[in-house]
Structures are given as C-alpha cells and as structure tokens.
Amino acid sequence: MYCQECGNKLPPDTETCEACNQPVSRRADAREASKRLAEKAKTVSGESFRAFRRFAINPVGGLEPAYSSLQKGSARNVGVLFGVVFAICLVIGMFGRAMNWTRFLVMR
C-alpha cells in the first residue's frame, strides 16, 4: 500500500505515513491514488525541466539557484536527470571521438 499524499510505500499495519505524517485511509480508491501520483509526476517533471533550463542558460552560476528553488525530492530527481544527460553526452562524445580516430587511422 502507498500513501495517497506523497506516494511513500507503507507497511501493512501503519496508521500514519512516516514521510508526510498523514493518516492512512484503508478505503483508498486506486483510481484516485493513481490520479494524484500522475499529477505529482507531472509537477516534478515540470520542475525538473525548469531547473534544467535555468542551469543550461547559465552553467556556471545557475546550478545553485536551480537547486535551491526545489524541494528535497525534486532536487534528487533533477540530479538524476542531470546524471543521465551527462552519461548520454559522454557516450555520444566518446563514440564520435572513436569514429574520428578510426577514420584518421584508415586514411594513412
């Protein structure tokens, strides 16, 4: 079972959520919970995009303001997104460099 407010996984015998201290309703409708989680995911993805855009515009001075404007969970999600983008760029750069190096060796 998951908390309807924050989406935290709950033990079966709990009365309140450990993360947000909201009382746990045993009669929760699955559709209502999924709608709330979808709305939260949409909000978090929007915050991630805004932080990423702020950082992309000003890579040197934009990181601290971008992260300080986010909540703790959102900052973690943005950090994961930045890590994924960095890894993709690294792989593409290494592949491009390897391809150019191969062409250089073949031409001689």
VMD Tcl script that builds the backbone (N, CA, C; Angstrom):
set m [mol new atoms 324]
animate dup $m
set s [atomselect $m all]
$s set {name element resname resid chain x y z} {
  {N N MET 1 A 0.835 -1.167 0.000}
  {CA C MET 1 A 0.000 0.000 0.000}
  {C C MET 1 A 0.888 1.242 0.000}
  {N N TYR 2 A 0.382 2.297 -0.628}
  {CA C TYR 2 A 1.120 3.549 -0.756}
  {C C TYR 2 A 0.303 4.704 -0.189}
  {N N CYS 3 A 1.013 5.716 0.313}
  {CA C CYS 3 A 0.374 6.916 0.846}
  {C C CYS 3 A -0.264 7.701 -0.301}
  {N N GLN 4 A -1.479 8.190 -0.080}
  {CA C GLN 4 A -2.167 8.959 -1.117}
  {C C GLN 4 A -1.586 10.352 -1.280}
  {N N GLU 5 A -0.958 10.879 -0.266}
  {CA C GLU 5 A -0.424 12.236 -0.325}
  {C C GLU 5 A 0.945 12.301 -0.995}
  {N N CYS 6 A 1.875 11.425 -0.574}
  {CA C CYS 6 A 3.252 11.548 -1.058}
  {C C CYS 6 A 3.724 10.349 -1.882}
  {N N GLY 7 A 2.964 9.259 -1.908}
  {CA C GLY 7 A 3.354 8.100 -2.700}
  {C C GLY 7 A 4.342 7.174 -2.006}
  {N N ASN 8 A 4.645 7.427 -0.738}
  {CA C ASN 8 A 5.586 6.613 0.019}
  {C C ASN 8 A 4.999 5.214 0.249}
  {N N LYS 9 A 5.834 4.169 0.136}
  {CA C LYS 9 A 5.379 2.812 0.396}
  {C C LYS 9 A 5.186 2.636 1.902}
  {N N LEU 10 A 4.039 2.051 2.276}
  {CA C LEU 10 A 3.673 1.929 3.682}
  {C C LEU 10 A 3.667 0.471 4.117}
  {N N PRO 11 A 4.079 0.213 5.359}
  {CA C PRO 11 A 3.916 -1.134 5.911}
  {C C PRO 11 A 2.428 -1.445 6.082}
  {N N PRO 12 A 2.046 -2.710 6.117}
  {CA C PRO 12 A 0.613 -3.039 6.158}
  {C C PRO 12 A -0.120 -2.587 7.427}
  {N N ASP 13 A 0.558 -2.457 8.550}
  {CA C ASP 13 A -0.129 -2.168 9.807}
  {C C ASP 13 A 0.025 -0.729 10.297}
  {N N THR 14 A 0.399 0.186 9.445}
  {CA C THR 14 A 0.647 1.558 9.870}
  {C C THR 14 A -0.639 2.387 9.884}
  {N N GLU 15 A -0.680 3.361 10.779}
  {CA C GLU 15 A -1.820 4.273 10.892}
  {C C GLU 15 A -1.545 5.615 10.209}
  {N N THR 16 A -0.262 6.043 10.184}
  {CA C THR 16 A 0.123 7.302 9.546}
  {C C THR 16 A 1.354 7.060 8.668}
  {N N CYS 17 A 1.494 7.903 7.669}
  {CA C CYS 17 A 2.645 7.826 6.771}
  {C C CYS 17 A 3.889 8.342 7.494}
  {N N GLU 18 A 4.988 7.622 7.372}
  {CA C GLU 18 A 6.233 8.036 8.018}
  {C C GLU 18 A 6.845 9.260 7.344}
  {N N ALA 19 A 6.595 9.445 6.056}
  {CA C ALA 19 A 7.208 10.546 5.307}
  {C C ALA 19 A 6.469 11.871 5.502}
  {N N CYS 20 A 5.131 11.840 5.429}
  {CA C CYS 20 A 4.377 13.103 5.473}
  {C C CYS 20 A 3.445 13.214 6.686}
  {N N ASN 21 A 3.395 12.191 7.521}
  {CA C ASN 21 A 2.579 12.162 8.742}
  {C C ASN 21 A 1.079 12.317 8.496}
  {N N GLN 22 A 0.620 11.954 7.320}
  {CA C GLN 22 A -0.805 11.985 7.011}
  {C C GLN 22 A -1.445 10.672 7.457}
  {N N PRO 23 A -2.669 10.709 7.966}
  {CA C PRO 23 A -3.345 9.460 8.325}
  {C C PRO 23 A -3.602 8.604 7.086}
  {N N VAL 24 A -3.498 7.307 7.273}
  {CA C VAL 24 A -3.654 6.369 6.163}
  {C C VAL 24 A -5.106 5.908 6.116}
  {N N SER 25 A -5.722 6.060 4.969}
  {CA C SER 25 A -7.087 5.609 4.765}
  {C C SER 25 A -7.050 4.204 4.174}
  {N N ARG 26 A -7.707 3.269 4.812}
  {CA C ARG 26 A -7.735 1.880 4.335}
  {C C ARG 26 A -8.688 1.699 3.158}
  {N N ARG 27 A -9.580 2.644 2.943}
  {CA C ARG 27 A -10.573 2.522 1.876}
  {C C ARG 27 A -10.199 3.357 0.655}
  {N N ALA 28 A -8.927 3.530 0.432}
  {CA C ALA 28 A -8.484 4.403 -0.662}
  {C C ALA 28 A -8.877 3.822 -2.014}
  {N N ASP 29 A -9.365 4.679 -2.863}
  {CA C ASP 29 A -9.722 4.277 -4.216}
  {C C ASP 29 A -8.453 4.273 -5.071}
  {N N ALA 30 A -8.206 3.195 -5.783}
  {CA C ALA 30 A -6.989 3.064 -6.589}
  {C C ALA 30 A -6.940 4.114 -7.698}
  {N N ARG 31 A -8.057 4.443 -8.250}
  {CA C ARG 31 A -8.066 5.454 -9.318}
  {C C ARG 31 A -7.678 6.824 -8.786}
  {N N GLU 32 A -8.192 7.161 -7.627}
  {CA C GLU 32 A -7.866 8.458 -7.019}
  {C C GLU 32 A -6.376 8.542 -6.701}
  {N N ALA 33 A -5.825 7.465 -6.164}
  {CA C ALA 33 A -4.401 7.447 -5.839}
  {C C ALA 33 A -3.550 7.561 -7.096}
  {N N SER 34 A -3.950 6.877 -8.162}
  {CA C SER 34 A -3.164 6.954 -9.397}
  {C C SER 34 A -3.258 8.344 -10.029}
  {N N LYS 35 A -4.396 8.999 -9.912}
  {CA C LYS 35 A -4.527 10.368 -10.431}
  {C C LYS 35 A -3.615 11.319 -9.676}
  {N N ARG 36 A -3.578 11.186 -8.351}
  {CA C ARG 36 A -2.712 12.062 -7.553}
  {C C ARG 36 A -1.238 11.836 -7.880}
  {N N LEU 37 A -0.856 10.576 -8.027}
  {CA C LEU 37 A 0.545 10.295 -8.353}
  {C C LEU 37 A 0.898 10.792 -9.749}
  {N N ALA 38 A -0.041 10.691 -10.693}
  {CA C ALA 38 A 0.206 11.205 -12.040}
  {C C ALA 38 A 0.371 12.723 -12.016}
  {N N GLU 39 A -0.454 13.401 -11.233}
  {CA C GLU 39 A -0.327 14.856 -11.111}
  {C C GLU 39 A 1.000 15.237 -10.463}
  {N N LYS 40 A 1.402 14.470 -9.447}
  {CA C LYS 40 A 2.681 14.745 -8.791}
  {C C LYS 40 A 3.844 14.519 -9.750}
  {N N ALA 41 A 3.770 13.444 -10.545}
  {CA C ALA 41 A 4.828 13.180 -11.531}
  {C C ALA 41 A 4.902 14.302 -12.559}
  {N N LYS 42 A 3.759 14.813 -12.967}
  {CA C LYS 42 A 3.732 15.916 -13.924}
  {C C LYS 42 A 4.363 17.167 -13.317}
  {N N THR 43 A 4.063 17.439 -12.055}
  {CA C THR 43 A 4.632 18.596 -11.367}
  {C C THR 43 A 6.140 18.462 -11.237}
  {N N VAL 44 A 6.593 17.278 -10.813}
  {CA C VAL 44 A 8.032 17.058 -10.628}
  {C C VAL 44 A 8.768 17.153 -11.959}
  {N N SER 45 A 8.192 16.616 -13.031}
  {CA C SER 45 A 8.867 16.705 -14.328}
  {C C SER 45 A 8.935 18.150 -14.811}
  {N N GLY 46 A 7.893 18.933 -14.533}
  {CA C GLY 46 A 7.928 20.350 -14.893}
  {C C GLY 46 A 8.993 21.105 -14.117}
  {N N GLU 47 A 9.103 20.804 -12.811}
  {CA C GLU 47 A 10.146 21.434 -12.002}
  {C C GLU 47 A 11.532 21.037 -12.498}
  {N N SER 48 A 11.688 19.776 -12.873}
  {CA C SER 48 A 12.977 19.305 -13.382}
  {C C SER 48 A 13.342 20.043 -14.664}
  {N N PHE 49 A 12.371 20.213 -15.553}
  {CA C PHE 49 A 12.649 20.901 -16.812}
  {C C PHE 49 A 13.028 22.358 -16.561}
  {N N ARG 50 A 12.313 23.040 -15.648}
  {CA C ARG 50 A 12.638 24.433 -15.356}
  {C C ARG 50 A 14.033 24.565 -14.746}
  {N N ALA 51 A 14.387 23.653 -13.843}
  {CA C ALA 51 A 15.726 23.697 -13.247}
  {C C ALA 51 A 16.794 23.405 -14.292}
  {N N PHE 52 A 16.525 22.447 -15.162}
  {CA C PHE 52 A 17.477 22.112 -16.215}
  {C C PHE 52 A 17.661 23.285 -17.175}
  {N N ARG 53 A 16.570 23.951 -17.518}
  {CA C ARG 53 A 16.654 25.105 -18.415}
  {C C ARG 53 A 17.439 26.247 -17.768}
  {N N ARG 54 A 17.203 26.484 -16.471}
  {CA C ARG 54 A 17.933 27.536 -15.768}
  {C C ARG 54 A 19.434 27.221 -15.735}
  {N N PHE 55 A 19.756 25.970 -15.499}
  {CA C PHE 55 A 21.164 25.560 -15.456}
  {C C PHE 55 A 21.788 25.608 -16.850}
  {N N ALA 56 A 21.043 25.245 -17.891}
  {CA C ALA 56 A 21.582 25.247 -19.256}
  {C C ALA 56 A 21.872 26.674 -19.727}
  {N N ILE 57 A 21.062 27.632 -19.314}
  {CA C ILE 57 A 21.279 29.018 -19.718}
  {C C ILE 57 A 22.521 29.589 -19.048}
  {N N ASN 58 A 22.740 29.247 -17.779}
  {CA C ASN 58 A 23.877 29.770 -17.028}
  {C C ASN 58 A 24.563 28.607 -16.297}
  {N N PRO 59 A 25.421 27.837 -16.992}
  {CA C PRO 59 A 26.009 26.644 -16.385}
  {C C PRO 59 A 26.893 26.927 -15.175}
  {N N VAL 60 A 27.532 28.080 -15.110}
  {CA C VAL 60 A 28.441 28.362 -14.009}
  {C C VAL 60 A 27.672 28.829 -12.775}
  {N N GLY 61 A 26.821 29.817 -12.922}
  {CA C GLY 61 A 26.136 30.382 -11.771}
  {C C GLY 61 A 24.712 29.905 -11.584}
  {N N GLY 62 A 24.190 29.095 -12.479}
  {CA C GLY 62 A 22.791 28.693 -12.411}
  {C C GLY 62 A 22.510 27.451 -11.604}
  {N N LEU 63 A 23.523 26.689 -11.256}
  {CA C LEU 63 A 23.292 25.422 -10.557}
  {C C LEU 63 A 22.738 25.638 -9.151}
  {N N GLU 64 A 23.347 26.516 -8.387}
  {CA C GLU 64 A 22.897 26.739 -7.009}
  {C C GLU 64 A 21.480 27.308 -6.952}
  {N N PRO 65 A 21.137 28.348 -7.733}
  {CA C PRO 65 A 19.753 28.835 -7.700}
  {C C PRO 65 A 18.749 27.807 -8.207}
  {N N ALA 66 A 19.161 27.000 -9.179}
  {CA C ALA 66 A 18.248 25.985 -9.707}
  {C C ALA 66 A 17.910 24.952 -8.639}
  {N N TYR 67 A 18.896 24.505 -7.891}
  {CA C TYR 67 A 18.651 23.502 -6.858}
  {C C TYR 67 A 17.990 24.100 -5.614}
  {N N SER 68 A 18.325 25.319 -5.251}
  {CA C SER 68 A 17.749 25.907 -4.045}
  {C C SER 68 A 16.263 26.206 -4.212}
  {N N SER 69 A 15.784 26.320 -5.443}
  {CA C SER 69 A 14.363 26.586 -5.666}
  {C C SER 69 A 13.519 25.316 -5.617}
  {N N LEU 70 A 14.151 24.160 -5.480}
  {CA C LEU 70 A 13.431 22.889 -5.496}
  {C C LEU 70 A 13.274 22.312 -4.093}
  {N N GLN 71 A 12.281 21.462 -3.938}
  {CA C GLN 71 A 12.127 20.719 -2.696}
  {C C GLN 71 A 13.121 19.561 -2.702}
  {N N LYS 72 A 13.283 18.904 -1.559}
  {CA C LYS 72 A 14.288 17.854 -1.417}
  {C C LYS 72 A 14.095 16.729 -2.442}
  {N N GLY 73 A 12.901 16.203 -2.573}
  {CA C GLY 73 A 12.637 15.118 -3.528}
  {C C GLY 73 A 12.821 15.562 -4.967}
  {N N SER 74 A 12.395 16.773 -5.261}
  {CA C SER 74 A 12.541 17.287 -6.624}
  {C C SER 74 A 14.005 17.515 -6.963}
  {N N ALA 75 A 14.788 17.975 -6.003}
  {CA C ALA 75 A 16.217 18.188 -6.245}
  {C C ALA 75 A 16.902 16.866 -6.558}
  {N N ARG 76 A 16.500 15.805 -5.890}
  {CA C ARG 76 A 17.068 14.483 -6.176}
  {C C ARG 76 A 16.713 14.050 -7.595}
  {N N ASN 77 A 15.469 14.249 -8.002}
  {CA C ASN 77 A 15.044 13.868 -9.344}
  {C C ASN 77 A 15.801 14.658 -10.408}
  {N N VAL 78 A 15.994 15.940 -10.161}
  {CA C VAL 78 A 16.745 16.766 -11.102}
  {C C VAL 78 A 18.194 16.293 -11.174}
  {N N GLY 79 A 18.780 15.933 -10.040}
  {CA C GLY 79 A 20.147 15.414 -10.029}
  {C C GLY 79 A 20.272 14.136 -10.837}
  {N N VAL 80 A 19.290 13.264 -10.715}
  {CA C VAL 80 A 19.296 12.017 -11.506}
  {C C VAL 80 A 19.176 12.343 -12.988}
  {N N LEU 81 A 18.302 13.278 -13.324}
  {CA C LEU 81 A 18.148 13.683 -14.720}
  {C C LEU 81 A 19.447 14.255 -15.274}
  {N N PHE 82 A 20.106 15.117 -14.507}
  {CA C PHE 82 A 21.391 15.671 -14.945}
  {C C PHE 82 A 22.409 14.559 -15.153}
  {N N GLY 83 A 22.438 13.581 -14.267}
  {CA C GLY 83 A 23.368 12.459 -14.407}
  {C C GLY 83 A 23.113 11.661 -15.667}
  {N N VAL 84 A 21.853 11.421 -15.987}
  {CA C VAL 84 A 21.502 10.679 -17.197}
  {C C VAL 84 A 21.906 11.464 -18.440}
  {N N VAL 85 A 21.619 12.760 -18.450}
  {CA C VAL 85 A 22.004 13.589 -19.599}
  {C C VAL 85 A 23.520 13.611 -19.759}
  {N N PHE 86 A 24.248 13.721 -18.649}
  {CA C PHE 86 A 25.704 13.701 -18.711}
  {C C PHE 86 A 26.210 12.383 -19.280}
  {N N ALA 87 A 25.654 11.269 -18.819}
  {CA C ALA 87 A 26.093 9.956 -19.303}
  {C C ALA 87 A 25.827 9.794 -20.797}
  {N N ILE 88 A 24.675 10.266 -21.255}
  {CA C ILE 88 A 24.359 10.180 -22.687}
  {C C ILE 88 A 25.336 11.028 -23.498}
  {N N CYS 89 A 25.603 12.239 -23.041}
  {CA C CYS 89 A 26.551 13.108 -23.748}
  {C C CYS 89 A 27.952 12.506 -23.754}
  {N N LEU 90 A 28.345 11.886 -22.663}
  {CA C LEU 90 A 29.657 11.250 -22.582}
  {C C LEU 90 A 29.775 10.103 -23.583}
  {N N VAL 91 A 28.772 9.266 -23.655}
  {CA C VAL 91 A 28.793 8.137 -24.593}
  {C C VAL 91 A 28.821 8.636 -26.038}
  {N N ILE 92 A 28.015 9.634 -26.344}
  {CA C ILE 92 A 27.997 10.177 -27.705}
  {C C ILE 92 A 29.343 10.802 -28.039}
  {N N GLY 93 A 29.920 11.545 -27.100}
  {CA C GLY 93 A 31.229 12.150 -27.338}
  {C C GLY 93 A 32.324 11.125 -27.523}
  {N N MET 94 A 32.310 10.080 -26.710}
  {CA C MET 94 A 33.325 9.035 -26.852}
  {C C MET 94 A 33.161 8.285 -28.168}
  {N N PHE 95 A 31.919 8.026 -28.551}
  {CA C PHE 95 A 31.673 7.343 -29.815}
  {C C PHE 95 A 32.125 8.208 -30.990}
  {N N GLY 96 A 31.801 9.490 -30.944}
  {CA C GLY 96 A 32.225 10.386 -32.020}
  {C C GLY 96 A 33.732 10.499 -32.116}
  {N N ARG 97 A 34.372 10.567 -30.975}
  {CA C ARG 97 A 35.834 10.633 -30.978}
  {C C ARG 97 A 36.438 9.343 -31.513}
  {N N ALA 98 A 35.860 8.210 -31.131}
  {CA C ALA 98 A 36.362 6.933 -31.629}
  {C C ALA 98 A 36.172 6.824 -33.133}
  {N N MET 99 A 35.074 7.314 -33.633}
  {CA C MET 99 A 34.834 7.248 -35.082}
  {C C MET 99 A 35.830 8.139 -35.823}
  {N N ASN 100 A 36.093 9.313 -35.344}
  {CA C ASN 100 A 37.055 10.193 -35.996}
  {C C ASN 100 A 38.464 9.620 -35.926}
  {N N TRP 101 A 38.816 9.012 -34.815}
  {CA C TRP 101 A 40.130 8.406 -34.675}
  {C C TRP 101 A 40.285 7.249 -35.647}
  {N N THR 102 A 39.224 6.456 -35.827}
  {CA C THR 102 A 39.282 5.342 -36.774}
  {C C THR 102 A 39.453 5.862 -38.188}
  {N N ARG 103 A 38.762 6.903 -38.553}
  {CA C ARG 103 A 38.895 7.456 -39.903}
  {C C ARG 103 A 40.296 7.996 -40.130}
  {N N PHE 104 A 40.877 8.586 -39.113}
  {CA C PHE 104 A 42.221 9.115 -39.230}
  {C C PHE 104 A 43.228 7.985 -39.472}
  {N N LEU 105 A 43.083 6.879 -38.798}
  {CA C LEU 105 A 43.985 5.744 -38.972}
  {C C LEU 105 A 43.808 5.074 -40.333}
  {N N VAL 106 A 42.579 5.006 -40.824}
  {CA C VAL 106 A 42.309 4.367 -42.109}
  {C C VAL 106 A 42.861 5.211 -43.247}
  {N N MET 107 A 42.848 6.516 -43.142}
  {CA C MET 107 A 43.300 7.393 -44.217}
  {C C MET 107 A 44.804 7.295 -44.420}
  {N N ARG 108 A 45.561 6.945 -43.447}
  {CA C ARG 108 A 47.014 6.906 -43.603}
  {C C ARG 108 A 47.455 5.611 -44.115}
}
mol reanalyze $m
mol bondsrecalc $m
mol representation Tube
mol addrep $m
